[in-house]
Amino acid sequence: MDLSHLRRESRTALELAVVAMAPSDLVDRLAAAAGLLEALVELPIDSAPVIALVPRVVTRTRSALEAWQNWRHEHLEKKIPRG
């Protein structure tokens, strides 16, 4: 699993959610996930905090990203005119 990729994806989703004025609970979930991943990628991969937190943080991040994709589809994709 590549935490760097997941971190970039969560940061991008967070930025887009802020610009799209997504609900604050969704923005908060993305921010928490991005922040935790930011901290974890700075630590040695075999350190106790990383080993203890990564499974839960990855699950949380994937859930937040899925919620973002669902919200984006519901609220933005339908409003964008397609030529």
PDB file as gemmi writes it, atoms N, CA and C in Angstrom:
CRYST1    1.000    1.000    1.000  90.00  90.00  90.00 P 1                      
ATOM      1  N   MET A   1       0.839  -1.173   0.000  1.00  0.00           N  
ATOM      2  CA  MET A   1       0.000   0.000   0.000  1.00  0.00           C  
ATOM      3  C   MET A   1       0.887   1.241   0.000  1.00  0.00           C  
ATOM      4  N   ASP A   2       0.531   2.191  -0.809  1.00  0.00           N  
ATOM      5  CA  ASP A   2       1.318   3.405  -0.928  1.00  0.00           C  
ATOM      6  C   ASP A   2       0.616   4.542  -0.202  1.00  0.00           C  
ATOM      7  N   LEU A   3       1.103   4.863   0.994  1.00  0.00           N  
ATOM      8  CA  LEU A   3       0.498   5.928   1.782  1.00  0.00           C  
ATOM      9  C   LEU A   3       0.666   7.285   1.113  1.00  0.00           C  
ATOM     10  N   SER A   4       1.737   7.467   0.377  1.00  0.00           N  
ATOM     11  CA  SER A   4       1.965   8.743  -0.304  1.00  0.00           C  
ATOM     12  C   SER A   4       0.866   9.011  -1.322  1.00  0.00           C  
ATOM     13  N   HIS A   5       0.478   7.985  -2.063  1.00  0.00           N  
ATOM     14  CA  HIS A   5      -0.586   8.137  -3.056  1.00  0.00           C  
ATOM     15  C   HIS A   5      -1.911   8.465  -2.370  1.00  0.00           C  
ATOM     16  N   LEU A   6      -2.220   7.755  -1.309  1.00  0.00           N  
ATOM     17  CA  LEU A   6      -3.457   7.991  -0.572  1.00  0.00           C  
ATOM     18  C   LEU A   6      -3.456   9.389   0.046  1.00  0.00           C  
ATOM     19  N   ARG A   7      -2.306   9.827   0.508  1.00  0.00           N  
ATOM     20  CA  ARG A   7      -2.171  11.182   1.067  1.00  0.00           C  
ATOM     21  C   ARG A   7      -2.443  12.227  -0.005  1.00  0.00           C  
ATOM     22  N   ARG A   8      -1.852  12.063  -1.174  1.00  0.00           N  
ATOM     23  CA  ARG A   8      -2.080  13.023  -2.275  1.00  0.00           C  
ATOM     24  C   ARG A   8      -3.550  13.043  -2.686  1.00  0.00           C  
ATOM     25  N   GLU A   9      -4.138  11.867  -2.780  1.00  0.00           N  
ATOM     26  CA  GLU A   9      -5.546  11.780  -3.172  1.00  0.00           C  
ATOM     27  C   GLU A   9      -6.454  12.465  -2.144  1.00  0.00           C  
ATOM     28  N   SER A  10      -6.164  12.256  -0.868  1.00  0.00           N  
ATOM     29  CA  SER A  10      -6.992  12.878   0.170  1.00  0.00           C  
ATOM     30  C   SER A  10      -6.788  14.392   0.212  1.00  0.00           C  
ATOM     31  N   ARG A  11      -5.565  14.859  -0.007  1.00  0.00           N  
ATOM     32  CA  ARG A  11      -5.307  16.309  -0.033  1.00  0.00           C  
ATOM     33  C   ARG A  11      -6.014  16.970  -1.210  1.00  0.00           C  
ATOM     34  N   THR A  12      -5.972  16.331  -2.364  1.00  0.00           N  
ATOM     35  CA  THR A  12      -6.659  16.865  -3.537  1.00  0.00           C  
ATOM     36  C   THR A  12      -8.163  16.908  -3.303  1.00  0.00           C  
ATOM     37  N   ALA A  13      -8.710  15.822  -2.767  1.00  0.00           N  
ATOM     38  CA  ALA A  13     -10.143  15.779  -2.474  1.00  0.00           C  
ATOM     39  C   ALA A  13     -10.517  16.866  -1.474  1.00  0.00           C  
ATOM     40  N   LEU A  14      -9.682  17.079  -0.472  1.00  0.00           N  
ATOM     41  CA  LEU A  14      -9.940  18.126   0.512  1.00  0.00           C  
ATOM     42  C   LEU A  14      -9.974  19.496  -0.152  1.00  0.00           C  
ATOM     43  N   GLU A  15      -8.998  19.782  -0.981  1.00  0.00           N  
ATOM     44  CA  GLU A  15      -8.955  21.076  -1.673  1.00  0.00           C  
ATOM     45  C   GLU A  15     -10.199  21.275  -2.544  1.00  0.00           C  
ATOM     46  N   LEU A  16     -10.578  20.242  -3.274  1.00  0.00           N  
ATOM     47  CA  LEU A  16     -11.754  20.343  -4.134  1.00  0.00           C  
ATOM     48  C   LEU A  16     -13.036  20.500  -3.312  1.00  0.00           C  
ATOM     49  N   ALA A  17     -13.114  19.800  -2.196  1.00  0.00           N  
ATOM     50  CA  ALA A  17     -14.297  19.893  -1.331  1.00  0.00           C  
ATOM     51  C   ALA A  17     -14.428  21.298  -0.745  1.00  0.00           C  
ATOM     52  N   VAL A  18     -13.316  21.895  -0.385  1.00  0.00           N  
ATOM     53  CA  VAL A  18     -13.344  23.261   0.146  1.00  0.00           C  
ATOM     54  C   VAL A  18     -13.837  24.226  -0.938  1.00  0.00           C  
ATOM     55  N   VAL A  19     -13.275  24.112  -2.134  1.00  0.00           N  
ATOM     56  CA  VAL A  19     -13.666  24.995  -3.231  1.00  0.00           C  
ATOM     57  C   VAL A  19     -15.136  24.789  -3.605  1.00  0.00           C  
ATOM     58  N   ALA A  20     -15.602  23.540  -3.549  1.00  0.00           N  
ATOM     59  CA  ALA A  20     -16.985  23.224  -3.908  1.00  0.00           C  
ATOM     60  C   ALA A  20     -17.973  23.547  -2.789  1.00  0.00           C  
ATOM     61  N   MET A  21     -17.432  23.995  -1.652  1.00  0.00           N  
ATOM     62  CA  MET A  21     -18.266  24.295  -0.493  1.00  0.00           C  
ATOM     63  C   MET A  21     -19.099  23.083  -0.062  1.00  0.00           C  
ATOM     64  N   ALA A  22     -18.414  21.950   0.024  1.00  0.00           N  
ATOM     65  CA  ALA A  22     -19.043  20.717   0.488  1.00  0.00           C  
ATOM     66  C   ALA A  22     -19.419  20.884   1.960  1.00  0.00           C  
ATOM     67  N   PRO A  23     -20.308  20.054   2.448  1.00  0.00           N  
ATOM     68  CA  PRO A  23     -20.710  20.153   3.859  1.00  0.00           C  
ATOM     69  C   PRO A  23     -19.506  20.053   4.794  1.00  0.00           C  
ATOM     70  N   SER A  24     -19.572  20.781   5.893  1.00  0.00           N  
ATOM     71  CA  SER A  24     -18.433  20.858   6.805  1.00  0.00           C  
ATOM     72  C   SER A  24     -18.055  19.499   7.384  1.00  0.00           C  
ATOM     73  N   ASP A  25     -19.013  18.620   7.620  1.00  0.00           N  
ATOM     74  CA  ASP A  25     -18.657  17.305   8.162  1.00  0.00           C  
ATOM     75  C   ASP A  25     -17.829  16.512   7.160  1.00  0.00           C  
ATOM     76  N   LEU A  26     -18.116  16.656   5.879  1.00  0.00           N  
ATOM     77  CA  LEU A  26     -17.335  15.974   4.848  1.00  0.00           C  
ATOM     78  C   LEU A  26     -15.939  16.588   4.743  1.00  0.00           C  
ATOM     79  N   VAL A  27     -15.868  17.898   4.764  1.00  0.00           N  
ATOM     80  CA  VAL A  27     -14.571  18.581   4.735  1.00  0.00           C  
ATOM     81  C   VAL A  27     -13.748  18.181   5.953  1.00  0.00           C  
ATOM     82  N   ASP A  28     -14.377  18.121   7.115  1.00  0.00           N  
ATOM     83  CA  ASP A  28     -13.673  17.719   8.342  1.00  0.00           C  
ATOM     84  C   ASP A  28     -13.126  16.301   8.243  1.00  0.00           C  
ATOM     85  N   ARG A  29     -13.916  15.389   7.682  1.00  0.00           N  
ATOM     86  CA  ARG A  29     -13.451  14.001   7.526  1.00  0.00           C  
ATOM     87  C   ARG A  29     -12.236  13.940   6.599  1.00  0.00           C  
ATOM     88  N   LEU A  30     -12.317  14.663   5.499  1.00  0.00           N  
ATOM     89  CA  LEU A  30     -11.188  14.685   4.560  1.00  0.00           C  
ATOM     90  C   LEU A  30      -9.963  15.332   5.189  1.00  0.00           C  
ATOM     91  N   ALA A  31     -10.171  16.405   5.955  1.00  0.00           N  
ATOM     92  CA  ALA A  31      -9.063  17.101   6.609  1.00  0.00           C  
ATOM     93  C   ALA A  31      -8.384  16.201   7.642  1.00  0.00           C  
ATOM     94  N   ALA A  32      -9.184  15.502   8.418  1.00  0.00           N  
ATOM     95  CA  ALA A  32      -8.616  14.597   9.428  1.00  0.00           C  
ATOM     96  C   ALA A  32      -7.796  13.492   8.759  1.00  0.00           C  
ATOM     97  N   ALA A  33      -8.343  12.916   7.703  1.00  0.00           N  
ATOM     98  CA  ALA A  33      -7.635  11.850   6.997  1.00  0.00           C  
ATOM     99  C   ALA A  33      -6.342  12.373   6.383  1.00  0.00           C  
ATOM    100  N   ALA A  34      -6.420  13.512   5.714  1.00  0.00           N  
ATOM    101  CA  ALA A  34      -5.224  14.085   5.081  1.00  0.00           C  
ATOM    102  C   ALA A  34      -4.168  14.440   6.119  1.00  0.00           C  
ATOM    103  N   GLY A  35      -4.588  15.005   7.230  1.00  0.00           N  
ATOM    104  CA  GLY A  35      -3.651  15.385   8.282  1.00  0.00           C  
ATOM    105  C   GLY A  35      -2.963  14.192   8.917  1.00  0.00           C  
ATOM    106  N   LEU A  36      -3.731  13.159   9.197  1.00  0.00           N  
ATOM    107  CA  LEU A  36      -3.138  11.946   9.773  1.00  0.00           C  
ATOM    108  C   LEU A  36      -2.149  11.310   8.809  1.00  0.00           C  
ATOM    109  N   LEU A  37      -2.531  11.229   7.544  1.00  0.00           N  
ATOM    110  CA  LEU A  37      -1.618  10.649   6.557  1.00  0.00           C  
ATOM    111  C   LEU A  37      -0.360  11.492   6.413  1.00  0.00           C  
ATOM    112  N   GLU A  38      -0.525  12.806   6.457  1.00  0.00           N  
ATOM    113  CA  GLU A  38       0.633  13.713   6.369  1.00  0.00           C  
ATOM    114  C   GLU A  38       1.624  13.416   7.496  1.00  0.00           C  
ATOM    115  N   ALA A  39       1.105  13.230   8.692  1.00  0.00           N  
ATOM    116  CA  ALA A  39       1.966  12.934   9.839  1.00  0.00           C  
ATOM    117  C   ALA A  39       2.597  11.547   9.725  1.00  0.00           C  
ATOM    118  N   LEU A  40       1.808  10.574   9.299  1.00  0.00           N  
ATOM    119  CA  LEU A  40       2.306   9.202   9.250  1.00  0.00           C  
ATOM    120  C   LEU A  40       3.398   8.999   8.206  1.00  0.00           C  
ATOM    121  N   VAL A  41       3.295   9.674   7.057  1.00  0.00           N  
ATOM    122  CA  VAL A  41       4.315   9.456   6.024  1.00  0.00           C  
ATOM    123  C   VAL A  41       5.666  10.036   6.416  1.00  0.00           C  
ATOM    124  N   GLU A  42       5.688  10.877   7.428  1.00  0.00           N  
ATOM    125  CA  GLU A  42       6.948  11.449   7.903  1.00  0.00           C  
ATOM    126  C   GLU A  42       7.676  10.520   8.879  1.00  0.00           C  
ATOM    127  N   LEU A  43       6.976   9.524   9.389  1.00  0.00           N  
ATOM    128  CA  LEU A  43       7.561   8.601  10.370  1.00  0.00           C  
ATOM    129  C   LEU A  43       8.120   7.362   9.677  1.00  0.00           C  
ATOM    130  N   PRO A  44       9.068   6.696  10.325  1.00  0.00           N  
ATOM    131  CA  PRO A  44       9.569   5.431   9.771  1.00  0.00           C  
ATOM    132  C   PRO A  44       8.426   4.420   9.651  1.00  0.00           C  
ATOM    133  N   ILE A  45       8.387   3.726   8.543  1.00  0.00           N  
ATOM    134  CA  ILE A  45       7.291   2.806   8.242  1.00  0.00           C  
ATOM    135  C   ILE A  45       7.142   1.694   9.282  1.00  0.00           C  
ATOM    136  N   ASP A  46       8.239   1.368   9.948  1.00  0.00           N  
ATOM    137  CA  ASP A  46       8.179   0.289  10.936  1.00  0.00           C  
ATOM    138  C   ASP A  46       8.055   0.804  12.373  1.00  0.00           C  
ATOM    139  N   SER A  47       7.739   2.091  12.544  1.00  0.00           N  
ATOM    140  CA  SER A  47       7.592   2.639  13.895  1.00  0.00           C  
ATOM    141  C   SER A  47       6.245   2.220  14.491  1.00  0.00           C  
ATOM    142  N   ALA A  48       6.200   2.163  15.800  1.00  0.00           N  
ATOM    143  CA  ALA A  48       4.986   1.720  16.501  1.00  0.00           C  
ATOM    144  C   ALA A  48       3.750   2.551  16.149  1.00  0.00           C  
ATOM    145  N   PRO A  49       3.849   3.892  16.097  1.00  0.00           N  
ATOM    146  CA  PRO A  49       2.645   4.667  15.741  1.00  0.00           C  
ATOM    147  C   PRO A  49       2.119   4.340  14.342  1.00  0.00           C  
ATOM    148  N   VAL A  50       3.035   4.161  13.395  1.00  0.00           N  
ATOM    149  CA  VAL A  50       2.614   3.843  12.034  1.00  0.00           C  
ATOM    150  C   VAL A  50       1.941   2.476  11.997  1.00  0.00           C  
ATOM    151  N   ILE A  51       2.567   1.509  12.613  1.00  0.00           N  
ATOM    152  CA  ILE A  51       2.008   0.157  12.632  1.00  0.00           C  
ATOM    153  C   ILE A  51       0.640   0.144  13.302  1.00  0.00           C  
ATOM    154  N   ALA A  52       0.495   0.900  14.373  1.00  0.00           N  
ATOM    155  CA  ALA A  52      -0.767   0.919  15.112  1.00  0.00           C  
ATOM    156  C   ALA A  52      -1.865   1.679  14.383  1.00  0.00           C  
ATOM    157  N   LEU A  53      -1.517   2.778  13.723  1.00  0.00           N  
ATOM    158  CA  LEU A  53      -2.542   3.664  13.165  1.00  0.00           C  
ATOM    159  C   LEU A  53      -2.893   3.430  11.702  1.00  0.00           C  
ATOM    160  N   VAL A  54      -1.971   2.915  10.918  1.00  0.00           N  
ATOM    161  CA  VAL A  54      -2.195   2.828   9.473  1.00  0.00           C  
ATOM    162  C   VAL A  54      -3.480   2.086   9.090  1.00  0.00           C  
ATOM    163  N   PRO A  55      -3.771   0.923   9.622  1.00  0.00           N  
ATOM    164  CA  PRO A  55      -5.002   0.248   9.171  1.00  0.00           C  
ATOM    165  C   PRO A  55      -6.258   1.091   9.393  1.00  0.00           C  
ATOM    166  N   ARG A  56      -6.355   1.711  10.543  1.00  0.00           N  
ATOM    167  CA  ARG A  56      -7.536   2.518  10.852  1.00  0.00           C  
ATOM    168  C   ARG A  56      -7.566   3.792  10.001  1.00  0.00           C  
ATOM    169  N   VAL A  57      -6.421   4.420   9.809  1.00  0.00           N  
ATOM    170  CA  VAL A  57      -6.361   5.650   9.018  1.00  0.00           C  
ATOM    171  C   VAL A  57      -6.684   5.357   7.547  1.00  0.00           C  
ATOM    172  N   VAL A  58      -6.196   4.256   7.023  1.00  0.00           N  
ATOM    173  CA  VAL A  58      -6.487   3.894   5.635  1.00  0.00           C  
ATOM    174  C   VAL A  58      -7.991   3.659   5.465  1.00  0.00           C  
ATOM    175  N   THR A  59      -8.595   2.956   6.399  1.00  0.00           N  
ATOM    176  CA  THR A  59     -10.042   2.716   6.345  1.00  0.00           C  
ATOM    177  C   THR A  59     -10.809   4.027   6.405  1.00  0.00           C  
ATOM    178  N   ARG A  60     -10.412   4.898   7.327  1.00  0.00           N  
ATOM    179  CA  ARG A  60     -11.050   6.206   7.462  1.00  0.00           C  
ATOM    180  C   ARG A  60     -10.894   7.043   6.206  1.00  0.00           C  
ATOM    181  N   THR A  61      -9.715   7.016   5.635  1.00  0.00           N  
ATOM    182  CA  THR A  61      -9.448   7.800   4.435  1.00  0.00           C  
ATOM    183  C   THR A  61     -10.269   7.300   3.265  1.00  0.00           C  
ATOM    184  N   ARG A  62     -10.290   6.014   3.068  1.00  0.00           N  
ATOM    185  CA  ARG A  62     -11.074   5.457   1.951  1.00  0.00           C  
ATOM    186  C   ARG A  62     -12.558   5.767   2.114  1.00  0.00           C  
ATOM    187  N   SER A  63     -13.052   5.712   3.331  1.00  0.00           N  
ATOM    188  CA  SER A  63     -14.450   6.049   3.600  1.00  0.00           C  
ATOM    189  C   SER A  63     -14.728   7.519   3.290  1.00  0.00           C  
ATOM    190  N   ALA A  64     -13.839   8.400   3.703  1.00  0.00           N  
ATOM    191  CA  ALA A  64     -14.004   9.834   3.439  1.00  0.00           C  
ATOM    192  C   ALA A  64     -13.922  10.113   1.934  1.00  0.00           C  
ATOM    193  N   LEU A  65     -13.005   9.457   1.240  1.00  0.00           N  
ATOM    194  CA  LEU A  65     -12.887   9.651  -0.205  1.00  0.00           C  
ATOM    195  C   LEU A  65     -14.129   9.145  -0.935  1.00  0.00           C  
ATOM    196  N   GLU A  66     -14.672   8.044  -0.482  1.00  0.00           N  
ATOM    197  CA  GLU A  66     -15.903   7.523  -1.080  1.00  0.00           C  
ATOM    198  C   GLU A  66     -17.063   8.493  -0.844  1.00  0.00           C  
ATOM    199  N   ALA A  67     -17.150   9.023   0.366  1.00  0.00           N  
ATOM    200  CA  ALA A  67     -18.202  10.003   0.671  1.00  0.00           C  
ATOM    201  C   ALA A  67     -18.040  11.240  -0.209  1.00  0.00           C  
ATOM    202  N   TRP A  68     -16.805  11.688  -0.412  1.00  0.00           N  
ATOM    203  CA  TRP A  68     -16.552  12.838  -1.273  1.00  0.00           C  
ATOM    204  C   TRP A  68     -16.997  12.543  -2.708  1.00  0.00           C  
ATOM    205  N   GLN A  69     -16.613  11.383  -3.217  1.00  0.00           N  
ATOM    206  CA  GLN A  69     -16.997  11.027  -4.591  1.00  0.00           C  
ATOM    207  C   GLN A  69     -18.520  10.983  -4.737  1.00  0.00           C  
ATOM    208  N   ASN A  70     -19.206  10.436  -3.758  1.00  0.00           N  
ATOM    209  CA  ASN A  70     -20.667  10.373  -3.801  1.00  0.00           C  
ATOM    210  C   ASN A  70     -21.267  11.777  -3.772  1.00  0.00           C  
ATOM    211  N   TRP A  71     -20.762  12.628  -2.892  1.00  0.00           N  
ATOM    212  CA  TRP A  71     -21.278  13.991  -2.795  1.00  0.00           C  
ATOM    213  C   TRP A  71     -21.005  14.746  -4.096  1.00  0.00           C  
ATOM    214  N   ARG A  72     -19.788  14.605  -4.598  1.00  0.00           N  
ATOM    215  CA  ARG A  72     -19.406  15.279  -5.838  1.00  0.00           C  
ATOM    216  C   ARG A  72     -20.315  14.855  -6.986  1.00  0.00           C  
ATOM    217  N   HIS A  73     -20.571  13.563  -7.070  1.00  0.00           N  
ATOM    218  CA  HIS A  73     -21.440  13.054  -8.132  1.00  0.00           C  
ATOM    219  C   HIS A  73     -22.853  13.619  -7.997  1.00  0.00           C  
ATOM    220  N   GLU A  74     -23.368  13.619  -6.789  1.00  0.00           N  
ATOM    221  CA  GLU A  74     -24.732  14.101  -6.536  1.00  0.00           C  
ATOM    222  C   GLU A  74     -24.881  15.600  -6.741  1.00  0.00           C  
ATOM    223  N   HIS A  75     -23.898  16.369  -6.318  1.00  0.00           N  
ATOM    224  CA  HIS A  75     -24.060  17.813  -6.282  1.00  0.00           C  
ATOM    225  C   HIS A  75     -23.329  18.579  -7.369  1.00  0.00           C  
ATOM    226  N   LEU A  76     -22.319  18.000  -7.944  1.00  0.00           N  
ATOM    227  CA  LEU A  76     -21.561  18.736  -8.944  1.00  0.00           C  
ATOM    228  C   LEU A  76     -21.699  18.157 -10.346  1.00  0.00           C  
ATOM    229  N   GLU A  77     -21.576  16.874 -10.470  1.00  0.00           N  
ATOM    230  CA  GLU A  77     -21.578  16.251 -11.804  1.00  0.00           C  
ATOM    231  C   GLU A  77     -22.883  16.511 -12.543  1.00  0.00           C  
ATOM    232  N   LYS A  78     -23.997  16.505 -11.830  1.00  0.00           N  
ATOM    233  CA  LYS A  78     -25.293  16.722 -12.449  1.00  0.00           C  
ATOM    234  C   LYS A  78     -25.478  18.164 -12.910  1.00  0.00           C  
ATOM    235  N   LYS A  79     -24.728  19.084 -12.296  1.00  0.00           N  
ATOM    236  CA  LYS A  79     -24.882  20.499 -12.610  1.00  0.00           C  
ATOM    237  C   LYS A  79     -23.939  20.980 -13.695  1.00  0.00           C  
ATOM    238  N   ILE A  80     -22.971  20.167 -14.040  1.00  0.00           N  
ATOM    239  CA  ILE A  80     -22.000  20.564 -15.066  1.00  0.00           C  
ATOM    240  C   ILE A  80     -22.581  20.224 -16.432  1.00  0.00           C  
ATOM    241  N   PRO A  81     -22.785  21.235 -17.273  1.00  0.00           N  
ATOM    242  CA  PRO A  81     -23.340  20.960 -18.595  1.00  0.00           C  
ATOM    243  C   PRO A  81     -22.341  20.168 -19.446  1.00  0.00           C  
ATOM    244  N   ARG A  82     -22.840  19.202 -20.131  1.00  0.00           N  
ATOM    245  CA  ARG A  82     -22.019  18.394 -21.044  1.00  0.00           C  
ATOM    246  C   ARG A  82     -22.360  18.791 -22.463  1.00  0.00           C  
ATOM    247  N   GLY A  83     -21.326  19.097 -23.232  1.00  0.00           N  
ATOM    248  CA  GLY A  83     -21.506  19.576 -24.587  1.00  0.00           C  
ATOM    249  C   GLY A  83     -21.888  18.519 -25.495  1.00  0.00           C  
TER     250      GLY A  83                                                      
END                                                                             
